[in-house]
Amino acid sequence: MVSYYNWLDLEDMRAYNEPDAFEKLNEFAPLTQIQREPEKIAPMLVVKAAKDSEQINNTIDNFVKTAQEKKAKVEFLVHPEGDHGFDFENDDDTSREIIKRTVAFFEQHLLEK
């Protein structure tokens, strides 16, 4: 699995949803899944764009912190000058390196026997 600048913790969405609807949605949130059964999470590459919204980046930070605590198979990269959509918005060496690493991640994990 690969996640570029994604909501990984849905807690901030609680206020915008009916309680029952939020609980159903949160059941499938990446953070919920890694808290429950980290050993069942497929290897994951999480990429954060440092200039993305604080709200999105906080969800990524919460997820990565939990993944590290749970010793889940999560690799974490940060584009320090990246905007949301850095992979097409920021034509720079860091974007290219992250994309290369992403391709290598897929090759590594999809070609495993």
C-alpha positions in Angstrom: 0.0 0.0 0.0 1.1 3.5 -0.7 -0.4 6.7 0.7 0.6 10.1 -0.6 -0.7 13.1 1.5 -3.8 11.2 2.7 -6.1 11.4 5.7 -5.0 8.4 7.8 -6.7 9.4 11.1 -10.4 10.4 10.8 -10.9 11.8 14.3 -11.0 15.4 12.9 -14.0 14.4 10.9 -16.1 13.4 13.9 -17.6 16.9 14.3 -18.9 16.8 10.7 -20.7 13.5 10.9 -23.6 12.0 12.8 -22.2 9.8 15.6 -23.3 6.5 14.1 -22.1 7.4 10.7 -18.7 8.5 12.0 -18.3 5.2 13.9 -19.0 3.2 10.8 -16.6 5.3 8.7 -13.9 5.2 11.4 -14.1 1.4 11.5 -12.2 1.4 8.2 -9.8 4.2 8.9 -6.1 3.4 8.5 -5.3 4.5 12.1 -8.1 2.3 13.5 -6.8 -0.7 11.5 -3.2 -0.3 12.6 -4.2 0.1 16.2 -6.2 -3.1 16.1 -4.1 -5.5 14.2 -0.8 -4.0 13.1 0.7 -7.4 12.2 -2.1 -7.8 9.5 -1.3 -4.5 7.8 0.4 -5.0 4.4 3.8 -3.2 4.0 3.0 0.5 3.5 4.8 3.5 2.2 3.4 6.8 3.7 4.5 10.1 2.1 3.9 13.5 3.6 4.1 16.8 1.8 5.3 19.3 4.5 3.5 22.3 2.9 0.2 20.4 2.8 -2.6 21.4 5.2 -1.9 21.1 8.9 -5.0 19.0 9.3 -3.9 16.3 6.8 -0.3 16.3 8.1 -1.5 15.8 11.7 -3.4 12.7 10.6 -0.3 11.4 8.9 1.8 12.1 12.0 -0.7 10.4 14.2 -0.7 7.3 12.0 3.1 7.1 11.6 3.6 7.5 15.4 1.2 4.7 16.1 2.7 2.5 13.3 6.1 3.0 14.9 4.8 2.2 18.4 3.1 -1.0 17.0 6.2 -1.9 15.0 4.1 -2.1 11.8 5.7 -2.4 8.4 5.4 1.3 7.5 8.1 3.3 5.7 7.7 7.1 6.0 9.0 9.8 3.7 8.6 13.6 3.8 8.9 16.0 1.0 10.1 19.1 3.0 9.1 21.6 0.4 6.2 19.6 -1.0 2.7 20.9 -1.6 -0.4 18.7 -1.7 0.0 17.0 -5.0 3.8 17.4 -5.0 4.2 14.5 -7.4 2.7 16.7 -10.1 2.9 20.2 -8.5 6.6 20.3 -7.5 8.9 19.5 -10.4 12.0 19.0 -8.3 14.6 16.4 -7.3 12.9 15.4 -4.1 9.6 14.7 -5.9 11.5 12.5 -8.4 13.3 10.6 -5.7 10.1 9.9 -3.8 8.5 8.7 -7.0 11.5 6.5 -7.7 11.3 5.1 -4.2 7.6 4.5 -4.6 8.2 2.4 -7.8 11.0 0.5 -6.0 8.6 -0.1 -3.0 6.0 -1.6 -5.4 8.6 -3.8 -7.1 10.0 -5.0 -3.7 6.6 -5.9 -2.3 4.6 -7.0 -5.3 7.4 -9.2 -6.6 8.0 -10.9 -3.2 7.5 -14.6 -3.2 
